[in-house]
Amino acid sequence: MATETEEPTFTVDELAARAGVTVRTIRFYSTRGLLPPPVIGARRVGHYGPDHLSRLALIEELQHQGMTLAAIERYLEQLPPDLSAQDLAIHRALVASWAPESAEQVTRQELERRAGRPLSDQDVDRLAAMGVLDRRPGAPDAFRLDGGLLRLGVELLDVPIAHETILASRTVLLEHARAAAHDLTRLFRDEVWGPYRERESDPDHVAAMKSLSAHMQPMVIQALVTAFQRSLREELRVAFSTQTQAEAG
């Protein structure tokens, strides 16, 4: 069991339950090099950490995008070997953002299997409030699920933050995301699409625009995530540094 300053660790059975996969799948991924080996503790018991859980979630998302196991191996080989669980979660979010929005119809049993844990009615209510799922009218054990948000939603269930704070954070993120999307769309329309319309007779320019259109969303999302990550890190550093100085004074 982890102390307050240590990251939590899981046995292979606990990791499988949390990831919503079988132990056999974990061992198979390990033999293929998709998962780093566990830390071997007392009695030769392997201990896995949050980075293993995040890597499993990334593999699941890559499979959801239709990638073969060989393609997933090549993808993971290109990642730095020392990525943290948070870095892996960002990679997964970026991968998921390329896919078109899709809602799945799932039962309570399937929802819990995908979540990798039992879910109380309160848990389901919180997931619904976060926009992860919608209840089906007249069917208490049937849900409309946004699979791309499920892993994040389940992780937030264990965060020691008031439910109201999580919802307020979601509102802030949505408001700023919509504002950024609006401003970027306007900029693209005025500075890129407008001039393109004036040069439709130029084959080279048309080909360039088609290529840009195909890659614009991934590029913009990656730029936004990178910029937000750096800004948040700096804001947190300044905020906690100021708080520490105030307490010391």
C-alpha positions as CSV (number, residue, x, y, z in Angstrom):
1,M,0.0,0.0,0.0
2,A,1.3,3.5,-0.9
3,T,1.9,6.2,1.7
4,E,0.6,9.7,1.2
5,T,3.8,10.8,-0.6
6,E,4.0,7.7,-2.9
7,E,2.1,6.9,-6.0
8,P,-0.5,4.1,-5.6
9,T,0.6,0.6,-6.7
10,F,-1.5,-2.3,-8.0
11,T,-1.1,-6.0,-8.3
12,V,-1.8,-7.4,-11.7
13,D,-5.3,-8.3,-10.7
14,E,-6.0,-4.8,-9.4
15,L,-4.5,-3.2,-12.5
16,A,-6.7,-5.5,-14.8
17,A,-9.8,-4.5,-12.8
18,R,-9.1,-0.8,-13.0
19,A,-8.2,-0.9,-16.7
20,G,-11.2,-3.0,-17.6
21,V,-9.1,-5.7,-19.2
22,T,-8.1,-9.3,-18.3
23,V,-4.9,-10.3,-16.6
24,R,-4.1,-12.4,-19.7
25,T,-4.3,-9.2,-21.8
26,I,-1.8,-7.4,-19.5
27,R,0.6,-10.3,-19.6
28,F,0.3,-10.4,-23.4
29,Y,1.0,-6.7,-23.7
30,S,4.0,-7.1,-21.5
31,T,5.5,-9.8,-23.6
32,R,5.0,-7.6,-26.7
33,G,6.8,-4.7,-24.9
34,L,3.7,-2.5,-24.8
35,L,3.9,-2.3,-21.0
36,P,7.0,-1.8,-19.0
37,P,7.8,-4.5,-16.4
38,P,6.4,-4.1,-12.9
39,V,8.5,-3.4,-9.8
40,I,9.1,-6.7,-8.1
41,G,8.4,-6.5,-4.4
42,A,8.3,-9.0,-1.5
43,R,7.3,-12.6,-2.3
44,R,8.1,-11.8,-6.0
45,V,4.8,-9.9,-6.4
46,G,4.8,-7.5,-9.3
47,H,3.6,-3.9,-8.5
48,Y,2.2,-1.7,-11.2
49,G,1.7,2.1,-11.0
50,P,-0.4,4.9,-12.5
51,D,1.8,5.0,-15.6
52,H,0.8,1.4,-16.4
53,L,-2.8,2.3,-16.0
54,S,-2.4,5.3,-18.3
55,R,-0.5,3.3,-20.9
56,L,-3.3,0.7,-21.0
57,A,-5.9,3.5,-21.5
58,L,-3.7,4.8,-24.4
59,I,-3.5,1.4,-26.0
60,E,-7.3,1.0,-25.6
61,E,-7.8,4.4,-27.3
62,L,-5.4,3.5,-30.2
63,Q,-7.3,0.3,-30.7
64,H,-10.5,2.2,-30.7
65,Q,-9.1,4.3,-33.5
66,G,-8.6,1.2,-35.6
67,M,-4.9,0.8,-35.2
68,T,-3.4,-2.7,-35.4
69,L,-1.2,-4.1,-32.6
70,A,1.8,-3.7,-34.8
71,A,0.9,-0.1,-35.5
72,I,0.4,0.5,-31.7
73,E,3.8,-1.0,-31.1
74,R,5.4,1.5,-33.5
75,Y,3.5,4.4,-32.0
76,L,4.6,3.5,-28.5
77,E,8.2,3.0,-29.5
78,Q,8.3,6.7,-30.6
79,L,7.3,7.9,-27.1
80,P,10.0,8.8,-24.6
81,P,10.5,5.9,-22.2
82,D,10.1,8.1,-19.0
83,L,6.7,9.6,-19.7
84,S,4.6,10.1,-16.6
85,A,1.0,9.0,-16.2
86,Q,-0.1,12.6,-16.8
87,D,1.9,12.8,-20.0
88,L,0.4,9.5,-21.2
89,A,-3.0,10.8,-20.4
90,I,-2.4,13.9,-22.5
91,H,-1.3,11.6,-25.4
92,R,-4.5,9.7,-25.0
93,A,-6.6,12.9,-25.0
94,L,-4.9,14.0,-28.2
95,V,-5.5,10.7,-29.9
96,A,-9.1,10.6,-28.8
97,S,-9.7,14.2,-30.2
98,W,-9.0,13.1,-33.8
99,A,-12.0,10.8,-33.8
100,P,-15.5,12.0,-34.7
101,E,-17.9,12.3,-31.8
102,S,-19.7,9.2,-31.1
103,A,-22.1,8.1,-28.4
104,E,-22.5,4.5,-27.3
105,Q,-25.5,2.7,-25.8
106,V,-24.3,0.7,-22.8
107,T,-25.8,-1.3,-20.0
108,R,-24.9,-0.8,-16.3
109,Q,-22.8,-4.0,-16.5
110,E,-20.9,-2.8,-19.6
111,L,-20.4,0.6,-18.1
112,E,-18.8,-0.9,-15.0
113,R,-16.7,-3.3,-17.1
114,R,-15.4,-0.3,-19.1
115,A,-14.8,1.7,-15.9
116,G,-12.9,-1.2,-14.4
117,R,-14.7,-0.9,-11.1
118,P,-18.2,-1.1,-9.5
119,L,-20.1,2.2,-9.7
120,S,-22.5,3.3,-7.0
121,D,-25.6,5.4,-7.9
122,Q,-23.8,8.4,-6.6
123,D,-20.9,7.6,-9.0
124,V,-23.3,7.4,-11.9
125,D,-24.9,10.7,-10.9
126,R,-21.4,12.4,-10.9
127,L,-20.5,10.9,-14.2
128,A,-23.8,12.2,-15.7
129,A,-23.1,15.7,-14.2
130,M,-19.7,15.7,-15.8
131,G,-21.2,14.9,-19.2
132,V,-19.6,11.5,-19.4
133,L,-23.0,9.8,-19.8
134,D,-26.7,10.4,-20.1
135,R,-29.4,8.2,-18.5
136,R,-31.9,6.6,-20.9
137,P,-35.5,7.6,-20.2
138,G,-37.4,4.8,-18.6
139,A,-34.3,2.5,-18.5
140,P,-32.4,3.0,-15.2
141,D,-29.6,0.6,-16.2
142,A,-29.1,1.9,-19.7
143,F,-26.9,4.8,-20.6
144,R,-25.7,6.9,-23.5
145,L,-21.9,7.0,-23.0
146,D,-19.2,9.3,-24.3
147,G,-16.4,6.7,-24.3
148,G,-13.7,9.3,-24.8
149,L,-14.5,10.9,-21.4
150,L,-15.0,7.8,-19.4
151,R,-11.5,7.3,-18.2
152,L,-11.1,10.9,-17.1
153,G,-14.5,10.8,-15.4
154,V,-13.7,7.7,-13.5
155,E,-10.4,9.2,-12.3
156,L,-12.2,12.3,-11.1
157,L,-14.5,10.1,-8.9
158,D,-11.5,9.6,-6.6
159,V,-10.2,13.1,-6.6
160,P,-10.6,14.7,-3.1
161,I,-12.3,17.8,-4.5
162,A,-15.9,18.8,-4.0
163,H,-18.3,17.8,-6.7
164,E,-19.3,21.4,-7.1
165,T,-15.7,22.4,-7.7
166,I,-15.3,19.8,-10.5
167,L,-18.4,21.1,-12.2
168,A,-17.3,24.7,-11.8
169,S,-13.9,23.8,-13.4
170,R,-15.7,22.1,-16.3
171,T,-17.7,25.2,-16.8
172,V,-14.6,27.4,-16.9
173,L,-12.9,25.0,-19.4
174,L,-15.9,24.8,-21.7
175,E,-16.3,28.6,-21.7
176,H,-12.7,29.3,-22.6
177,A,-12.6,26.4,-25.1
178,R,-15.6,27.7,-26.9
179,A,-14.1,31.2,-27.0
180,A,-10.8,29.9,-28.3
181,A,-12.6,27.8,-31.0
182,H,-14.7,30.8,-32.0
183,D,-11.7,33.2,-32.3
184,L,-9.5,30.6,-34.2
185,T,-12.4,29.8,-36.6
186,R,-12.9,33.5,-37.3
187,L,-9.2,34.0,-37.9
188,F,-9.0,31.0,-40.2
189,R,-12.1,32.2,-42.1
190,D,-10.8,35.8,-42.5
191,E,-7.1,35.2,-43.1
192,V,-7.0,31.8,-44.8
193,W,-10.4,30.8,-46.2
194,G,-11.1,34.3,-47.7
195,P,-7.9,34.6,-49.7
196,Y,-8.3,30.9,-50.8
197,R,-11.7,31.7,-52.3
198,E,-10.0,34.5,-54.3
199,R,-7.4,32.0,-55.7
200,E,-9.5,29.0,-56.5
201,S,-8.2,29.0,-60.0
202,D,-4.6,28.2,-58.8
203,P,-4.3,24.3,-58.6
204,D,-1.3,24.4,-56.3
205,H,-3.1,26.7,-53.9
206,V,-6.2,24.5,-53.9
207,A,-4.1,21.4,-53.1
208,A,-2.3,23.2,-50.3
209,M,-5.7,24.3,-48.8
210,K,-7.0,20.8,-48.9
211,S,-4.0,19.5,-47.1
212,L,-4.3,22.3,-44.5
213,S,-8.0,21.5,-44.0
214,A,-7.3,17.8,-43.4
215,H,-4.6,18.6,-40.7
216,M,-6.0,21.7,-39.2
217,Q,-8.0,20.2,-36.3
218,P,-5.1,17.9,-35.0
219,M,-2.6,20.8,-35.2
220,V,-4.9,23.3,-33.5
221,I,-5.8,20.8,-30.7
222,Q,-2.1,19.9,-30.1
223,A,-1.2,23.6,-30.0
224,L,-4.0,24.3,-27.5
225,V,-3.1,21.4,-25.3
226,T,0.6,22.3,-25.3
227,A,-0.1,26.0,-24.6
228,F,-2.6,25.2,-21.8
229,Q,-0.2,22.7,-20.2
230,R,2.6,25.2,-20.1
231,S,0.4,28.0,-18.9
232,L,-1.2,25.9,-16.2
233,R,2.2,24.8,-14.9
234,E,3.4,28.4,-14.7
235,E,0.2,29.6,-13.0
236,L,0.4,26.8,-10.4
237,R,4.1,27.5,-9.8
238,V,3.4,31.2,-9.2
239,A,0.3,30.5,-7.1
240,F,1.9,28.0,-4.8
241,S,5.1,29.9,-4.6
242,T,3.2,33.0,-3.5
243,Q,1.2,31.0,-0.9
244,T,4.4,29.4,0.5
245,Q,6.0,32.9,0.9
246,A,2.9,34.2,2.6
247,E,2.9,31.3,5.1
248,A,6.6,31.8,5.7
249,G,6.2,35.5,6.3
